[in-house]
Amino acid sequence: MIHYLEDLKPGQVFTSPSYTVTVEDIKSFAANWDPQYFHLDEEQAKSSFFEGLAASGWHTAAATMRLIVTSDLHLPLGVIGSGLDSLKWHRPVRPGDVLTAEIEVLETREMRSKPGLGLARFRVVTLDAGRQPVQTFETNLLVPTSGQAA
């Protein structure tokens, strides 16, 4: 189901499929985007702050984007954001962790400057298999009204 601005209600929660983090994923992402030893070398990572191999927070953020896109939140324009607020990483993501995302509608408003388009504010919580948060943030996404179908 496609969700237009008027379909989104505060408190509504959308869920994602799961993503299992692998050693290879962690190292590949880190090699390209965050080449720190605690993301790349299992032996050296043991003596780091993380006490073992940990995914980059940016890897977690990128994985969360995929979880949002593949969730049951289907927006007419796709997932087009205007930024993130309050991005927090609560605990390290480890090889074998299974992540899911919960995307909660906080509020919606039609844009005065662009009738037919609005902003929907969401809280996104990325959870591990034990339902412990590993990352949270809030974001505004661009969503048309049904009268302005893309």
C-alpha positions in Angstrom: 0.0 0.0 0.0 1.3 3.5 -0.9 1.1 5.9 2.0 0.2 9.5 1.3 0.5 12.3 3.8 -3.1 12.0 5.0 -2.6 8.2 5.5 0.1 8.8 8.1 -1.0 9.2 11.7 1.1 10.0 14.8 1.9 6.8 16.7 1.6 4.6 13.6 4.6 2.3 13.4 6.0 0.6 10.3 8.4 -2.3 10.5 11.2 -3.6 8.3 12.5 -7.0 7.4 15.7 -8.1 9.1 19.4 -7.7 8.1 22.1 -10.0 9.4 25.4 -8.2 9.8 28.4 -10.3 8.6 32.2 -9.9 9.2 32.5 -9.4 5.5 29.9 -6.6 5.4 31.7 -4.9 8.3 35.1 -5.1 6.8 33.9 -4.2 3.3 32.0 -1.1 4.4 34.9 0.0 6.6 37.5 -0.5 3.9 35.6 1.9 1.7 34.2 4.4 4.1 35.6 4.2 7.7 39.0 2.4 7.6 39.7 2.2 11.3 41.4 -0.9 12.7 38.5 -1.8 15.0 36.3 -2.2 11.9 38.9 -4.0 9.8 41.1 -6.3 12.0 39.5 -8.8 14.4 42.7 -9.3 16.3 43.6 -5.6 16.8 40.0 -4.8 17.5 40.2 -7.0 20.7 42.4 -4.3 22.3 40.2 -1.4 21.2 37.5 0.5 23.0 35.0 -1.9 21.5 36.9 -5.0 22.6 36.2 -6.7 19.3 35.2 -6.1 15.7 32.4 -3.6 15.5 30.5 -2.1 12.5 31.0 1.5 11.8 28.1 3.7 13.0 27.9 4.9 9.4 27.5 1.3 8.3 24.6 1.0 10.8 23.1 4.2 9.3 23.4 2.9 5.8 21.9 -0.5 6.8 19.0 1.4 8.4 18.4 3.3 5.2 18.0 -0.1 3.4 15.7 -1.3 6.2 13.5 1.8 5.8 13.3 1.4 2.1 12.4 -2.3 2.4 9.9 -1.7 5.2 6.2 -1.6 5.0 6.3 2.2 4.8 5.8 2.8 1.0 5.9 6.5 0.1 4.9 7.8 -3.4 8.2 9.7 -4.0 10.4 7.2 -2.3 12.3 7.9 0.9 13.4 11.5 0.4 14.6 13.2 3.6 15.5 16.7 4.6 18.1 15.6 7.2 18.5 13.8 10.5 18.1 15.0 14.0 19.4 13.4 17.2 21.4 10.6 15.6 22.6 8.3 18.4 24.5 5.1 18.4 23.6 3.2 21.6 25.8 0.1 21.4 28.2 -1.5 18.9 26.9 -3.7 16.1 28.7 -7.0 15.9 29.1 -9.7 13.4 26.0 -11.9 13.5 23.7 -9.2 14.9 20.3 -9.2 13.3 18.9 -5.7 12.8 15.4 -4.5 12.2 14.0 -1.0 12.1 10.8 0.5 13.6 9.7 3.7 11.9 7.2 5.7 14.0 5.2 8.6 12.7 5.6 11.6 15.0 3.7 14.3 13.1 2.7 15.5 9.6 2.1 18.8 8.1 1.4 20.1 4.7 3.9 22.6 3.3 2.5 26.1 2.8 5.1 26.9 0.2 4.3 23.7 -1.9 0.6 22.8 -1.7 0.0 19.1 -2.2 3.3 18.2 -0.5 4.1 17.8 3.1 6.6 16.7 5.6 6.2 13.7 7.8 8.4 13.5 10.9 9.5 10.0 11.9 11.5 8.4 14.8 13.6 5.5 13.5 14.9 3.0 16.0 17.3 0.3 14.7 17.0 -2.8 17.0 19.2 -5.8 17.5 17.7 -9.4 17.8 17.2 -8.8 21.6 15.1 -5.7 20.7 17.8 -3.4 22.2 18.3 -0.1 20.3 21.6 0.2 18.5 20.7 3.4 16.8 18.0 6.1 16.9 17.3 9.3 15.0 14.5 11.5 13.8 13.9 12.7 10.3 11.5 14.6 8.1 10.5 12.9 4.8 8.8 14.5 1.8 5.4 13.0 1.2 2.7 14.2 -1.2 -1.0 14.3 -0.5 -3.2 11.9 -2.5 -4.3 14.8 -4.7 -0.7 15.2 -5.8 0.2 11.6 -6.6 3.6 11.3 -8.1 
